[in-house]
Amino acid sequence: MPRLPSEVVANVRKAREAALLAVETYNRPGTAFRSAGYIVLMVIGWTALFHAIFFKRKVKPYYRKRGSRRFIWVSGEHKTWELDECLRQFYQDQNPAPRRNLEFFIELRNKIEHRFLPDLDMDIFGECQAMLMNFEAMLAAEFGDKQAVGSGLPYALQFSKSLVPAQQRAMRGAARQHMQSIRKFVSEFRSALSDDVLADEAYSFKVFLIPKVGAHAKSSDMAVEFVRYDPTKPEQMKQYERLVALIKPKQISVANLDGLKAGRVVHDVATRLGRKFTHHSHLKCWRHYNTRPPGSSPSPEVCDNRYCYYDAVHKDYIYTPAWVDFLVEKLADAATYALVLYGATPAAAP
């Protein structure tokens, strides 16, 4: 890197390190906080990159006091521009796809920063990949190819072709209520984009990951072919889409998938316990464990989302398979069974 002010060098280094750590977090096997961790770190990286660019252009990315040329100080440091302010200063009145990609992640970061949402990964993979590629492109354009991170965000290798139902339930259970609001945000943000931006790889990177079958080694040099989506070749892309449709499992959108009504919970718990368990028993259980509020509550949605969530459309409660497992585990103990259901000792329980 040519001789540059220390602020530029420090921010370029910070940007690169944050991006490398973000990619490492995303690609680490078994990481459940994958997308959320990646987004937070990449926002830090992008912010540092913009700061480096502004310092290079002799623009100080600091907030000023209203109506004054003096800077705002916080805890002995200049108050620096956050990423959204960097975008406003850098792009001004232009709204290219890279800017829209970052605006998507700024809003998403604000929503998920304190929530556990592992089930989001596949929904936003294209935006995550574009975020990294745009970062690489801007870093190289502003500071030279040698500064490029040079580490892509490949489609993470999986130990199996798909998640088994138990894994899916475990990932969905605790975050179901928040996940619905996040998916709504993602859908609404995308629907507000123009067709040009939505189709631009700088907003969301689209690829076809196609398994190759060969009779011998020479007929298939690569195990997997990574085909980029090219909107200028619609007929060829349609052929790929038909091929992918044959490969991938069909998924049908079903509301409250894996959710259980109270009657089903009662049946399953009674069957697995081999003891008396009624609707009244179930009522005592959710009261005892504070799983959900009473029916007269003004805030019916305040539930323990590991085990229960409120269905606003049908105005009732849906329970998770984890709630059944929890009850069976707890009530298998005779003392707990007697105390929770009858407020009595094991000898006094029926």
SVG drawing of the C-alpha trace seen along z (x, -y; Angstrom):
<svg xmlns="http://www.w3.org/2000/svg" viewBox="-60 -27 65 74">
<polyline fill="none" stroke="black" stroke-width="0.4" points="0.0,0.0 1.4,-3.5 2.2,-5.8 -1.1,-6.8 -2.2,-8.5 -2.2,-6.3 -6.1,-6.6 -6.4,-5.1 -4.0,-2.2 -5.6,-1.4 -9.1,-1.3 -8.1,0.8 -6.6,3.3 -9.7,3.3 -11.9,3.7 -10.0,6.7 -9.8,8.4 -13.5,8.0 -14.3,9.5 -12.0,12.4 -13.5,13.1 -17.0,12.8 -16.2,15.4 -14.6,17.7 -17.7,17.5 -20.0,18.2 -18.0,21.2 -17.3,22.8 -18.9,26.2 -21.7,26.5 -22.1,22.8 -25.8,22.0 -25.4,18.2 -24.0,18.2 -25.8,15.4 -26.2,13.2 -22.5,13.3 -21.5,12.8 -23.8,9.8 -22.6,8.0 -18.9,8.5 -19.4,7.5 -21.2,4.3 -18.1,3.5 -15.9,4.3 -17.9,2.1 -18.0,-0.8 -14.2,-0.7 -13.7,-0.5 -15.8,-3.6 -13.9,-5.4 -10.7,-4.5 -12.0,-5.9 -13.2,-9.1 -9.8,-9.6 -8.0,-8.9 -10.1,-11.6 -9.3,-14.0 -12.9,-13.9 -13.2,-13.3 -16.1,-10.9 -17.2,-12.6 -20.5,-14.0 -20.5,-17.8 -22.5,-19.8 -25.7,-21.3 -25.0,-24.7 -21.3,-24.4 -18.0,-23.2 -17.0,-21.6 -17.1,-17.9 -19.1,-15.9 -17.0,-14.0 -18.1,-10.9 -16.0,-9.4 -12.9,-11.3 -13.3,-10.2 -14.8,-11.7 -18.3,-10.4 -17.8,-8.6 -20.4,-8.0 -22.2,-4.7 -22.7,-2.7 -26.0,-4.2 -24.5,-7.7 -21.5,-6.5 -23.9,-5.4 -25.6,-8.7 -22.3,-10.6 -20.7,-8.2 -23.6,-7.7 -25.5,-10.9 -28.7,-10.7 -27.7,-7.5 -29.2,-4.2 -27.1,-1.4 -27.5,2.2 -24.5,2.3 -26.1,-0.5 -29.4,1.3 -27.7,4.5 -26.0,2.7 -29.3,1.0 -30.9,4.4 -28.3,5.6 -28.3,2.5 -32.0,3.0 -31.7,6.7 -28.7,6.3 -30.9,4.0 -33.6,6.7 -31.5,9.8 -28.6,8.5 -30.1,9.7 -32.0,12.7 -31.1,16.3 -32.2,16.9 -30.2,19.8 -33.1,20.7 -32.4,17.5 -29.2,18.7 -30.6,20.1 -33.1,17.3 -30.4,14.6 -27.4,16.6 -27.5,14.6 -27.4,11.2 -24.6,12.4 -22.5,13.5 -23.1,10.2 -22.2,8.3 -18.8,9.9 -18.1,9.6 -19.0,5.9 -16.6,5.5 -13.8,7.1 -14.5,5.0 -14.5,1.7 -11.5,2.6 -9.5,3.5 -10.7,0.5 -9.8,-2.0 -6.6,-0.4 -5.3,2.0 -5.7,5.8 -3.1,6.7 -5.5,5.5 -8.3,7.8 -9.3,10.4 -9.2,13.1 -11.4,15.5 -14.8,16.2 -17.9,17.3 -18.5,20.7 -21.7,22.7 -21.0,24.4 -20.4,28.1 -23.0,30.1 -22.7,33.5 -26.0,34.6 -28.2,33.7 -30.9,32.2 -31.8,31.6 -33.7,34.3 -37.0,33.3 -35.6,33.2 -32.9,30.8 -35.4,28.6 -37.6,28.5 -34.7,27.6 -33.6,24.7 -37.2,23.3 -38.5,23.8 -36.9,21.0 -37.1,18.4 -40.4,19.1 -42.2,15.9 -39.3,13.6 -38.6,15.5 -42.0,14.7 -41.4,11.0 -37.9,11.2 -39.2,13.2 -41.9,10.5 -39.2,7.8 -37.1,9.7 -40.1,10.2 -41.2,6.6 -37.7,5.2 -37.3,7.3 -40.7,6.4 -39.9,2.7 -36.9,3.1 -36.9,2.3 -36.6,5.3 -33.2,4.1 -31.8,4.0 -33.4,7.3 -31.8,9.0 -28.4,7.3 -25.7,9.6 -24.4,6.7 -27.6,6.9 -28.0,10.7 -25.6,13.2 -27.4,16.0 -25.8,19.3 -26.8,22.8 -24.9,25.5 -25.1,28.5 -23.9,32.0 -22.0,33.6 -22.3,37.3 -19.5,38.9 -18.8,42.4 -15.0,41.9 -12.7,39.2 -12.1,37.4 -15.8,36.9 -16.2,35.0 -13.1,33.0 -15.0,31.2 -17.2,32.9 -19.6,29.8 -20.1,27.2 -20.7,23.7 -22.8,21.9 -23.4,18.1 -26.8,16.8 -26.8,14.8 -30.0,12.7 -28.8,12.0 -29.3,15.7 -32.9,16.4 -33.3,19.6 -30.2,21.2 -31.1,20.1 -34.6,21.7 -32.8,25.0 -30.8,24.8 -33.9,24.0 -35.6,27.1 -32.6,29.1 -32.4,27.7 -36.1,28.4 -35.4,32.1 -32.6,32.1 -33.8,30.1 -36.6,31.5 -39.9,29.7 -40.8,27.5 -44.4,26.4 -45.2,23.4 -47.3,24.6 -48.3,22.4 -47.6,23.7 -45.5,26.6 -44.7,29.0 -47.1,27.0 -49.3,29.0 -52.8,28.2 -53.5,28.7 -55.4,31.9 -52.5,33.4 -50.1,32.5 -52.5,34.2 -52.7,37.3 -48.9,37.6 -47.9,36.9 -50.5,39.4 -49.3,42.1 -45.6,41.6 -46.1,41.3 -48.5,44.2 -50.3,42.3 -53.4,40.1 -52.9,36.8 -55.9,34.6 -56.7,31.2 -56.9,30.0 -53.5,31.5 -52.1,29.6 -53.6,26.4 -51.8,26.9 -48.5,27.6 -48.4,24.5 -49.4,22.5 -46.8,24.1 -44.0,23.7 -45.2,20.2 -45.2,21.3 -47.9,19.0 -50.2,16.3 -53.8,17.0 -56.6,16.6 -57.6,13.2 -54.1,11.7 -53.9,8.4 -50.5,9.7 -51.3,13.2 -48.1,13.3 -45.8,13.3 -44.9,17.0 -41.9,19.1 -41.2,19.6 -39.2,22.8 -42.5,24.5 -45.4,22.3 -46.4,19.4 -49.6,17.4 -51.4,17.8 -53.0,14.3 -55.0,15.4 -56.9,18.2 -56.5,16.6 -55.2,19.7 -52.0,21.2 -49.7,23.6 -47.3,25.9 -44.0,27.3 -42.8,30.9 -40.2,29.7 -43.0,29.0 -44.2,32.6 -40.6,33.8 -40.2,31.4 -43.4,32.6 -42.6,36.2 -39.1,35.7 -40.4,33.7 -43.5,35.8 -41.7,39.1 -40.6,38.2 -43.3,39.4 -42.7,36.5 -42.9,33.9 -46.0,35.5 -47.8,35.4 -46.7,31.9 -47.5,30.2 -50.8,32.0 -52.2,32.5 -50.2,30.4 -49.6,33.6 -47.0,36.2 -46.5,39.2 -48.5,41.4 -51.5,39.1 -51.6,38.8 -53.9,41.1"/>
</svg>
